[in-house]
Amino acid sequence: MRQLYLLAALCAAFISGASAQSPTDALMMPKGVICILGQYTHSSWDEYWEGTNKRSNLNIGTYTNQNVMLMANYGITDKLNVLAGLPYIWTDSDSYFEGESGAQDFSAWLKYQALALESGFGTFKVQATGGVSIPVRDYVPDFLPFSIGIQSKTASLRAILNYTTKMGLYATVQAGHTWRSNTTLDRDSYLYNGQWYETDEVPVPNMIDATGRLGYINSKLQAEVFLDYFTGTDGDDIRYNDMPFPTNKMQATTAGVFAKYFIWKGLALHGSFGQVLSGRNVGQGTMYSGGVTYFFNLTKSE
């Protein structure tokens, strides 16, 4: 039974943090084991940063973003996992603006554990993750913040370092780089960094992200605190009294907590809460999520 709960721990770590899905944590699914995740996330804000200037969101009141995420993680080997996920997103506000809804981008990753050093005190692990994403439908990218995405294809690489003690205390740090393709808008010109462009193709800034986690895990319970940061590598700022645009350099620092509880064999419930502390061209969002994970072994009857 203890082994079953620990396998559930590997699966439920999908959502430990604001952006902490399994591609960014330090846990691996064993060979032949698959984990299925279903998760609901709610985010809202009524203040935002126009560049570095914080403003009230008087035009649309309180903005709300909700999504349901379905993900799967499969252990090809004990050291190599394959992951896939697809969110369904809908947006709304207190104003007369109507948001969008629909499936967004399909993502897939490979995760490899390059090193695991054990000692009398704990285990140190080094992992790497690479992934790609692609839009699954022709949604509108030029209606931010109500757009469900920006219609950009992406590729990402990241490194993960983790140390877990025999007592269950752990620390994890990860950092990654995401390359994003240009997007195409339903217009033939736009303004970017003070220059006018006569084209419908718009550059989207690449992203750098990093996360730190401190937590505790045993056979039935996991709890952690996290600090998450991301920034665009270039881009411009939201123009005064204008809407966000795909070329904007978005940046945010978010702090939060995460917890999960294993209720039966491979079944676990989890939840998280996060708050944006500082940002640039983003809303000061408050986020909470909850969901369920279930794992089972595809290669054995037990």
Secondary structure, DSSP 8 states (H G I E B T S, - for coil): -HHHHHHHHHHHGGGSSSS--GGGSS----TTEEEEEEEEEEEEESEEEETTEEEE-TTT-SEEEEEEEEEEEEESSSSEEEEEEEEEEEEEESSS----EEE-EEEEEEEEEEEEEE-SSEEEEEEEEEEEEEESS---SSSTTTSS-----EEEEEEEEEEEETTSEEEEEEEEEEEE--EE-SSS-EEETTEEE-SSEE----EEEEEEEEEEE-SSEEEEEEEEEEEESS-B---TT----TTB--EEEEEEEEEEEEEETTEEEEEEEEEEEEEESSB--EEEEEEEEEEEESS---
